[in-house]
Amino acid sequence: MGIVLVTLAMLEKLRADRSIGSNELSALFRRSLLVPVVHGVTFEELDQGSPTLASRGGFSTAEEPMRDIVVKMAEL
């Protein structure tokens, strides 16, 4: 399982340098189970920075506590 914690800092990097999305995340994109967790940003903002990553669905800390997210990921 690959887990990507998406923060404002990460989105700023994605916007400034599109190659980060393809270079640093490419190995994770090959995995069948990649789970983005957005923290302090929205999935809409993620979609603007990395539509491929946003299309994976995932979790938002604005919608549920990190503790609950961790339990759900452990169940995966």
ZAMAR-635320 format. One record per residue (C-alpha): x negated, y negated, z negated. Coordinates in steps of 0.02 Angstrom, whole numbers, padded with zeros to 5 digits, always signed. Layout:
N
XYZ;...
//
This chain:
76
+00000+00000+00000;-00061-00174+00040;-00002-00319-00068;-00026-00500-00013;+00006-00638-00139;+00059-00786-00034;+00025-00954-00118;+00022-01133-00059;-00168-01122-00044;-00155-00970+00069;-00024-01055+00179;-00136-01207+00196;-00278-01095+00254;-00163-01009+00379;-00108-01177+00449;-00285-01245+00459;-00362-01090+00537;-00247-00970+00628;-00387-00842+00641;-00372-00805+00455;-00204-00725+00486;-00273-00612+00620;-00447-00581+00549;-00423-00562+00362;-00250-00485+00368;-00273-00372+00519;-00323-00220+00417;-00170-00241+00307;-00055-00262+00457;-00106-00088+00515;-00039-00013+00355;+00136+00056+00359;+00176-00023+00191;+00125-00204+00172;+00216-00306+00041;+00204-00496+00037;+00243-00580-00129;+00277-00766-00110;+00234-00874-00260;+00267-01060-00260;+00318-01055-00076;+00466-00988+00023;+00480-00855+00155;+00528-00994+00276;+00360-01079+00243;+00271-00912+00263;+00360-00887+00429;+00285-01050+00491;+00109-00995+00441;+00119-00810+00482;+00278-00746+00565;+00208-00569+00568;+00180-00567+00380;+00349-00649+00346;+00436-00517+00451;+00381-00383+00326;+00507-00444+00197;+00442-00434+00020;+00473-00521-00145;+00484-00698-00210;+00436-00752-00386;+00568-00889-00370;+00702-00754-00361;+00638-00632-00492;+00503-00622-00625;+00333-00551-00577;+00358-00411-00705;+00513-00351-00609;+00422-00364-00444;+00278-00258-00509;+00400-00124-00567;+00484-00120-00396;+00316-00109-00307;+00263+00034-00420;+00421+00126-00368;+00373+00108-00185;
//
